[in-house]
Amino acid sequence: MDYSQYGWPLAAWVAGVGAWYGAVLLVLTKELHSAFSADSLKGVQRNHSGFIPRVGGLSIVFGVLLGWSFSDAAPGQILRVILLGGVPAFAFGFLEDVTRRVSVRTRLLATMGSGLVAWGLSGVAITDVNVPWIDPLLLWTPVAVLFTVFAVGGVANAFNLIDGFNGLAAGTAIIVLVSMGWLSLRLGDPDLATACVVLAAAALGFMLLNWPFGRLFLGDGGAYFLGFSVAWIAVLLLFRHSQVSAWSSLLICAYPVLEVLFSMRRRSLRQHNIGHPDRLHLHSLVKRRLVRRCLPRGGQLMRNSSTGVLMWILALPAPLWGVSFYDNSPLLMLGLVLFALGYQALYRRLVRFRWFPLRYAQPVSPRSHAVSSSEP
């Protein structure tokens, strides 16, 4: 089928070019807004030098808005819900970008609020997760809405959590959106595929200024908006196509979701607040333990951008599995378990320099073991 009849190539081009143009403007005018937009050089998760604008989410929203204006009616309606529903998530994230005073709880509630707004505009909610004892509960609208709102908020915050290196969050979002767009085409849904491509193109337009040279950062506003967009596309995929297992959407988003779950467990074991920032994420360890060894003479910029590429590669198998077996829940569950085990094995390898089983590992001296033994 010639999908160009649905207008998405033009809408995608407009979204991508618009986001790139907006990103260029933000970089060229950074001296005018650096007082509130420049990323701080302080903080446990800082991995750059110099003052870089962290309001790149503005360029993505601008690109999506332009793409929506050039889309046909059906995909345009999907993008309209994403743009309006994403307002709370983006607004509170952007407020954090420029003030650094918005709490984690407030931002979490804002992303959940975006899910609630999107449901109010579309009436779409998750009503089937392929779990026998949960599915009957989801037939009750209040439960379905609460579950949807919680899931959307969780995924949106997951993308903010992995926003640590050049191209990491935006590149992961592109991989996920392209995967869901590809699945939409397989299911004969070019309208949903159009929305996926427009969103991915806008993310790519921003990323041209973010990776590899780090001229512009995504910021919390951009990360939350991208995360919300991905989450809502995943919800629509389940709502519009009953043959798609909920485990497919979960597996496609597995990397950021697992990062959240493992981070919550790690911080709980270390008796830290689960919203407390640290440098013990998988992407942080990949840079410190792997990229530094592979690029001993590489500068900070090269290592940051190389870490993003490595994490794209590590994140790719889960979406591929999720798309390939989209209607087979047992295989999808197996894929999720394997990906989680692979994540944990790699994490332990980077922390303790050994694979499974851990009980036979020799003690590591404090000087070479920078991470607590309570790591997951």
LUMPANU-810996 format. One line per field, with one value per residue (C-alpha): residue number from 0; z negated, y, x negated. Coordinates in nm, 2 decimals. Layout:
// residues N
k = [NUM:...]
w = [Z:...]
v = [Y:...]
u = [X:...]
END
This chain:
// residues 376
k = [0:1:2:3:4:5:6:7:8:9:10:11:12:13:14:15:16:17:18:19:20:21:22:23:24:25:26:27:28:29:30:31:32:33:34:35:36:37:38:39:40:41:42:43:44:45:46:47:48:49:50:51:52:53:54:55:56:57:58:59:60:61:62:63:64:65:66:67:68:69:70:71:72:73:74:75:76:77:78:79:80:81:82:83:84:85:86:87:88:89:90:91:92:93:94:95:96:97:98:99:100:101:102:103:104:105:106:107:108:109:110:111:112:113:114:115:116:117:118:119:120:121:122:123:124:125:126:127:128:129:130:131:132:133:134:135:136:137:138:139:140:141:142:143:144:145:146:147:148:149:150:151:152:153:154:155:156:157:158:159:160:161:162:163:164:165:166:167:168:169:170:171:172:173:174:175:176:177:178:179:180:181:182:183:184:185:186:187:188:189:190:191:192:193:194:195:196:197:198:199:200:201:202:203:204:205:206:207:208:209:210:211:212:213:214:215:216:217:218:219:220:221:222:223:224:225:226:227:228:229:230:231:232:233:234:235:236:237:238:239:240:241:242:243:244:245:246:247:248:249:250:251:252:253:254:255:256:257:258:259:260:261:262:263:264:265:266:267:268:269:270:271:272:273:274:275:276:277:278:279:280:281:282:283:284:285:286:287:288:289:290:291:292:293:294:295:296:297:298:299:300:301:302:303:304:305:306:307:308:309:310:311:312:313:314:315:316:317:318:319:320:321:322:323:324:325:326:327:328:329:330:331:332:333:334:335:336:337:338:339:340:341:342:343:344:345:346:347:348:349:350:351:352:353:354:355:356:357:358:359:360:361:362:363:364:365:366:367:368:369:370:371:372:373:374:375]
w = [0.00:0.08:-0.26:-0.11:-0.04:-0.41:-0.41:-0.67:-0.46:-0.44:-0.80:-0.91:-0.71:-0.84:-1.20:-1.16:-0.99:-1.23:-1.54:-1.39:-1.31:-1.66:-1.81:-1.60:-1.72:-2.08:-2.04:-1.84:-2.10:-2.41:-2.54:-2.56:-2.77:-2.94:-3.28:-3.32:-3.04:-3.09:-3.25:-3.59:-3.62:-3.97:-4.06:-4.09:-3.74:-3.54:-3.26:-3.06:-3.08:-2.97:-2.98:-2.75:-2.71:-2.86:-2.70:-2.39:-2.46:-2.31:-1.97:-1.98:-2.08:-1.80:-1.55:-1.65:-1.64:-1.28:-1.19:-1.33:-1.11:-0.80:-0.89:-0.76:-0.98:-1.15:-1.24:-1.32:-1.58:-1.75:-1.75:-1.88:-2.18:-2.24:-2.21:-2.45:-2.68:-2.70:-2.83:-3.21:-3.16:-2.95:-3.15:-3.49:-3.34:-3.17:-3.49:-3.66:-3.38:-3.44:-3.82:-3.96:-4.22:-4.11:-4.33:-4.18:-4.33:-4.15:-3.82:-3.86:-3.93:-3.63:-3.40:-3.54:-3.48:-3.12:-3.10:-3.26:-3.01:-2.72:-2.84:-2.88:-2.53:-2.36:-2.60:-2.54:-2.83:-2.89:-2.93:-2.88:-3.00:-2.93:-3.30:-3.40:-3.75:-3.64:-3.32:-3.48:-3.70:-3.40:-3.27:-3.53:-3.38:-3.70:-3.74:-3.37:-3.38:-3.70:-3.56:-3.23:-3.42:-3.63:-3.34:-3.13:-3.42:-3.48:-3.12:-3.10:-3.42:-3.29:-2.98:-3.21:-3.42:-3.12:-3.00:-3.10:-2.79:-2.45:-2.24:-2.49:-2.57:-2.23:-2.05:-2.27:-2.20:-1.82:-1.84:-2.04:-1.81:-1.49:-1.64:-1.72:-1.39:-1.21:-1.41:-1.32:-0.95:-0.99:-1.15:-0.87:-1.08:-0.88:-1.09:-1.40:-1.20:-1.08:-1.44:-1.53:-1.24:-1.31:-1.67:-1.58:-1.32:-1.57:-1.81:-1.53:-1.44:-1.80:-1.83:-1.54:-1.78:-2.08:-1.94:-1.91:-1.99:-2.28:-2.17:-2.33:-2.60:-2.61:-2.97:-3.19:-2.98:-2.66:-2.83:-2.99:-2.67:-2.47:-2.74:-2.75:-2.37:-2.37:-2.65:-2.48:-2.15:-2.34:-2.49:-2.15:-2.00:-2.26:-2.24:-1.85:-1.80:-2.04:-1.90:-2.03:-2.37:-2.64:-2.70:-2.35:-2.44:-2.77:-2.60:-2.34:-2.63:-2.84:-2.87:-3.03:-3.24:-3.38:-3.45:-3.67:-3.85:-3.92:-4.03:-4.28:-4.42:-4.43:-4.62:-4.85:-4.94:-5.00:-5.22:-4.99:-4.87:-4.55:-4.38:-4.50:-4.20:-4.17:-3.92:-3.95:-3.65:-3.39:-3.14:-3.40:-3.47:-3.10:-3.06:-3.37:-3.35:-2.97:-2.76:-2.96:-2.91:-2.54:-2.48:-2.73:-2.54:-2.44:-2.58:-2.78:-2.47:-2.28:-2.58:-2.65:-2.28:-2.26:-2.57:-2.40:-2.10:-2.32:-2.51:-2.18:-2.08:-2.42:-2.41:-2.06:-2.11:-2.33:-2.08:-1.80:-2.01:-2.11:-1.75:-1.61:-1.86:-1.93:-1.97:-2.16:-2.54:-2.66:-2.42:-2.51:-2.88:-2.81:-2.62:-2.90:-3.15:-2.93:-2.88:-3.26:-3.34:-3.08:-3.22:-3.57:-3.46:-3.28:-3.58:-3.82:-3.58:-3.57:-3.94:-4.07:-3.76:-3.75:-3.59:-3.77:-4.01:-4.26:-4.57:-4.43:-4.36:-4.55:-4.76:-4.58:-4.75:-4.84:-4.61:-4.31:-4.42:-4.40:-4.43:-4.75:-4.78:-4.81:-4.44:-4.25]
v = [0.00:0.35:0.52:0.86:0.91:0.96:1.26:1.14:1.20:1.57:1.60:1.41:1.64:1.95:1.82:1.72:2.05:2.25:2.09:2.13:2.50:2.56:2.39:2.60:2.92:2.81:2.75:3.08:3.29:3.11:3.43:3.59:3.32:3.15:3.32:3.07:2.81:2.71:2.37:2.39:2.27:2.14:1.81:1.45:1.36:1.63:1.50:1.81:2.13:2.48:2.63:2.44:2.53:2.26:2.37:2.16:2.03:2.35:2.26:1.91:2.06:2.32:2.04:1.83:2.13:2.20:1.83:1.83:2.13:1.94:1.61:1.47:1.45:1.11:1.12:1.49:1.40:1.16:1.44:1.69:1.47:1.43:1.80:1.90:1.61:1.67:2.02:1.94:1.71:1.96:2.26:2.13:1.98:2.31:2.49:2.27:2.34:2.71:2.72:2.39:2.41:2.17:1.85:1.50:1.43:1.73:1.64:1.28:1.40:1.63:1.34:1.14:1.45:1.44:1.08:1.20:1.49:1.26:1.01:1.30:1.42:1.07:0.83:0.59:0.37:0.04:-0.23:-0.55:-0.64:-1.01:-1.10:-1.30:-1.16:-0.80:-0.78:-0.81:-0.51:-0.31:-0.35:-0.09:0.25:0.42:0.13:0.14:0.52:0.50:0.22:0.41:0.73:0.55:0.37:0.69:0.87:0.59:0.58:0.95:0.96:0.67:0.87:1.16:0.91:0.79:1.15:1.14:1.16:1.31:1.15:0.88:0.97:1.11:0.82:0.57:0.75:0.73:0.36:0.30:0.52:0.37:0.02:0.11:0.28:-0.03:-0.25:-0.01:-0.05:-0.43:-0.40:-0.18:0.13:0.41:0.68:0.57:0.51:0.87:1.00:0.78:0.91:1.27:1.24:1.05:1.31:1.59:1.40:1.36:1.72:1.81:1.53:1.68:1.96:1.73:1.44:1.41:1.77:1.84:2.19:2.16:1.95:1.79:1.91:1.77:1.93:1.76:1.43:1.43:1.53:1.26:1.00:1.09:1.08:0.73:0.61:0.74:0.58:0.25:0.29:0.37:0.06:-0.16:0.02:0.02:-0.34:-0.60:-0.87:-0.68:-0.80:-0.55:-0.73:-0.61:-0.24:-0.31:-0.49:-0.22:0.03:-0.22:-0.03:0.29:0.10:-0.14:0.15:0.30:-0.03:-0.11:0.24:0.24:-0.10:0.02:0.34:0.16:-0.09:0.20:0.36:0.66:0.85:0.68:1.03:1.10:1.14:0.94:0.82:0.45:0.41:0.16:0.43:0.60:0.27:0.20:0.53:0.50:0.13:0.05:0.37:0.51:0.19:0.17:0.54:0.62:0.93:1.04:1.36:1.42:1.49:1.18:0.96:1.11:1.06:0.71:0.61:0.72:0.50:0.19:0.23:0.25:-0.08:-0.24:-0.11:-0.23:-0.61:-0.56:-0.35:-0.59:-0.89:-0.69:-0.62:-0.96:-1.15:-0.88:-1.12:-1.40:-1.32:-1.62:-1.53:-1.17:-1.25:-1.47:-1.18:-0.94:-1.19:-1.24:-0.87:-0.80:-1.08:-0.94:-0.59:-0.72:-0.94:-0.65:-0.42:-0.66:-0.71:-0.34:-0.30:-0.61:-0.71:-1.05:-1.22:-1.45:-1.63:-1.37:-1.59:-1.71:-1.37:-1.27:-0.95:-0.64:-0.38:-0.05:0.14:-0.05:-0.10:0.24:0.11:-0.03:-0.40:-0.34:-0.27:-0.48]
u = [0.00:-0.12:-0.10:-0.19:0.18:0.23:0.00:-0.25:-0.57:-0.49:-0.38:-0.69:-0.92:-0.75:-0.78:-1.14:-1.25:-1.04:-1.20:-1.54:-1.48:-1.34:-1.65:-1.88:-1.71:-1.74:-2.11:-2.17:-1.98:-2.12:-2.29:-1.95:-1.79:-2.09:-2.00:-1.71:-1.76:-2.13:-2.19:-2.36:-2.72:-2.64:-2.47:-2.54:-2.42:-2.60:-2.81:-2.91:-3.10:-2.99:-2.65:-2.41:-2.04:-1.82:-1.49:-1.51:-1.16:-1.03:-1.17:-1.00:-0.66:-0.70:-0.78:-0.49:-0.26:-0.37:-0.34:0.01:0.11:0.00:0.16:0.48:0.79:0.75:0.38:0.43:0.68:0.43:0.16:0.42:0.49:0.11:0.04:0.33:0.28:-0.09:-0.05:-0.06:-0.36:-0.55:-0.45:-0.57:-0.88:-0.96:-0.90:-1.15:-1.40:-1.39:-1.34:-1.48:-1.21:-0.94:-0.94:-0.95:-0.61:-0.46:-0.61:-0.48:-0.13:-0.16:-0.25:0.04:0.26:0.16:0.29:0.62:0.65:0.58:0.85:1.10:1.04:1.05:1.23:0.94:0.82:0.65:0.91:0.71:0.36:0.38:0.37:0.68:0.72:0.67:0.87:1.22:1.13:1.04:1.39:1.49:1.42:1.28:1.03:0.93:0.88:0.67:0.46:0.41:0.32:0.06:-0.09:-0.12:-0.28:-0.52:-0.65:-0.68:-0.89:-1.10:-1.21:-1.31:-1.51:-1.72:-1.79:-2.15:-2.37:-2.36:-2.09:-2.00:-1.64:-1.55:-1.72:-1.54:-1.21:-1.28:-1.35:-1.02:-0.81:-0.95:-0.88:-0.52:-0.48:-0.61:-0.37:-0.08:-0.15:-0.16:0.19:0.32:0.34:0.16:0.32:0.15:-0.17:-0.15:-0.14:-0.44:-0.64:-0.56:-0.66:-0.98:-1.07:-1.03:-1.25:-1.51:-1.50:-1.59:-1.85:-2.05:-2.15:-2.18:-2.39:-2.68:-2.79:-2.55:-2.45:-2.11:-1.96:-1.62:-1.53:-1.26:-0.99:-1.11:-1.17:-0.82:-0.65:-0.83:-0.76:-0.40:-0.37:-0.53:-0.30:0.01:-0.08:-0.12:0.22:0.38:0.21:0.38:0.72:0.73:0.61:0.74:0.50:0.20:0.10:0.03:-0.30:-0.40:-0.37:-0.55:-0.84:-0.87:-0.92:-1.12:-1.45:-1.32:-1.06:-1.31:-1.55:-1.27:-1.20:-1.56:-1.64:-1.35:-1.47:-1.83:-1.74:-1.51:-1.79:-2.03:-1.76:-1.74:-1.44:-1.32:-1.33:-1.69:-1.92:-2.24:-2.50:-2.43:-2.20:-2.30:-2.39:-2.61:-2.79:-2.83:-3.01:-3.23:-3.32:-3.30:-3.33:-3.62:-3.81:-3.73:-3.81:-4.09:-4.19:-3.84:-3.71:-3.40:-3.19:-3.30:-3.23:-2.89:-2.78:-2.93:-2.74:-2.42:-2.49:-2.58:-2.26:-2.06:-2.21:-2.13:-1.77:-1.70:-1.64:-1.33:-1.13:-1.23:-1.10:-0.79:-0.70:-0.78:-0.55:-0.30:0.00:-0.18:-0.17:-0.38:-0.66:-0.64:-0.66:-0.96:-1.12:-1.06:-1.21:-1.52:-1.57:-1.53:-1.78:-2.02:-1.98:-2.06:-2.35:-2.51:-2.45:-2.61:-2.90:-2.97:-2.93:-3.12:-3.31:-3.15:-2.85:-2.61:-2.62:-2.72:-2.76:-3.09:-3.23:-3.54:-3.53:-3.64:-3.85:-3.68:-3.92:-3.81:-3.45:-3.29:-2.93:-2.77:-2.71:-2.34:-2.31:-2.06]
END
